[in-house]
Amino acid sequence: MPTEILMPALSPTMEEGTLAKWLVKEGDSVAAGDLLAEIETDKATMEFEAVDEGVIGKLLVAEGTEGVKVNAPIAVLLEDGESADDIGSDSASAASPEQDAPKPEKSEKAPQKAAEVPAAPKTEAGERIFASPLARRIAADKGVDLSQVTGSGPHGRIVKADVEAASPGSSAQPAESAAPKPAQGQVVSAGPSASTVAAMYEGREYTEIKLDGMRKTIAARLTEAKQTVPHFYLRRDIRLDALLKFRSELNQQLEPRGVKLSVNDFIIKACALALQSVPAANAVWAGDRVLQMKASDVAVAVAIEGGLFTPVLKDAEMKSLSALSAEMKDLAGRARDRKLAPNEYQGGSFAISNLGMFGIDNFDAVINPPHGAILAVGAGVKKPVVGKDGELAVATVMSVTLSVDHRVIDGALGANLLNHIVDNLENPMVMLA
C-alpha cells in the first residue's frame, strides 16, 4: 500500500520546518539513503534521506512551503505494483501546514494484487505488522521474526535498516536512535499580545521583523529555561597575566605550524579539566534523574546572524590546546554558515559564553537545558590589585560568572568547580601536565 513520507524532526528542538527544495520528482524511483529534499530547520538547512525504497507517487507539499509540522505527510511512496491511483485524497489534505497536527493514520487495507514477496506477518493478537517488501525479503532470508523488530519508518513501519540490525530470533533496535526525546515544557506566554503592542505604537514608524525558526526556538527554549531552571550565580575575578605571558610564548613556538591559540582555547581546556576534577558537577538534568557524565563535552556559544549555535567539543579534556583551537575554528565557521549537523551541537554537560571579545566586563548567562551550568566570560581589563605582600599593583583581571542549575549542582559543589576553573587559568602550565 502507499506509504506516507513524513516531515522529519531534523533537530532536537524542531517542531516545524520549511520544505526548501525537492530533490526528486513524481515518478522517480528511490532507494534507502537517496536524498529526497532540502529542509530548513530551526538551526540549519539539511538534506533529508529516504528510509525505504519505492517510487515517488505524489509530492504533497510544494517547494518553499513554511510551517510544515513535524510528522505531517509531505509525499507518498509507492511499492512495486502500485500506482498513483492508489493514493487517497486524505493524504493531500493531511499535509496542510496550517493544521495543528497531522491526521491520525487511517486503517490500512491489503493490496488488491498479490505481491511477489512474503506475506506480511501477524502478531499473536492477529494484528498485521507493517514492513516494506525489501524488509520482508531480508527478514525471510535471515530468519528474523518481524514481530520482534521495532520499526523506525513512518508510523513504526519496519524498513531495511531495522531488519539488517536484527539478529535471527531476537529483537532489534531501530536504525535511528530510539532514546525518547524529552518533552518540551509548555512555555507560558508573557506580556501583552502582538496586537496590543502594535496598538500602543500606532502612528509611530517601525519595521516589523518576522521571526524565523531559529529565533522562535531561542525565544521558547530560553523562556522555558528561566521559568523552569532554578538558577544561582557564582562570581570570581581571574588574574590573567600568567596566562597571557604563557600564551604569547606558546604562540611564538607554534607559529611555524600556523597555530595561534586564543584565550578562549585556554578557557575551554580549563573548564574541561575542572569537570574531571569535580566529576559530580559534570552532570545534566534528565527530568526525574541526574546523568553524571564521564567525558568533558563542552559547548561553546557562537553568535551568528539572527541567533546563535552552541557546538560541542567532545572529550575536550583529552585534546591538546592546538587541537581544541583547530576544532573550535572549524565548528564556529560552519556554525556561521549554518552547516553544522545536529550531532555537532547536541549534548554536552557544560557551556561557555564569552562576550569579553565584545568589551563586556561581566554578565549572567542563561543555562541551556539539560546542561548543569554555563560560564559567562567577560573581558580582561587592567585593574589595581593588592598582592600577597600587601603592595598595590596593576594586573589584567577577567570577571566570570558561573550560572548553575540548583537541581543538579549545589552551592558548595558549584564553588568547588569554579575554583578549579580559576586555578587552571591562573596556573596555565598545569593544564599541560
Helices and strands as residue ranges (DSSP letters): E 3-6, E 16-22, E 29-30, E 35-40, E 45-49, E 54-59, E 65-69, E 73-78, G 84-86, H 89-94, H 133-142, G 146-148, G 154-156, H 160-164, H 194-200, H 213-228, E 231-239, H 241-254, G 255-257, H 263-277, G 279-281, E 283-285, E 290-292, E 298-300, E 302-304, E 307-309, E 312-313, G 316-318, H 321-336, H 342-345, E 350-354, G 356-358, E 373-386, E 392-405, H 411-426, G 428-432
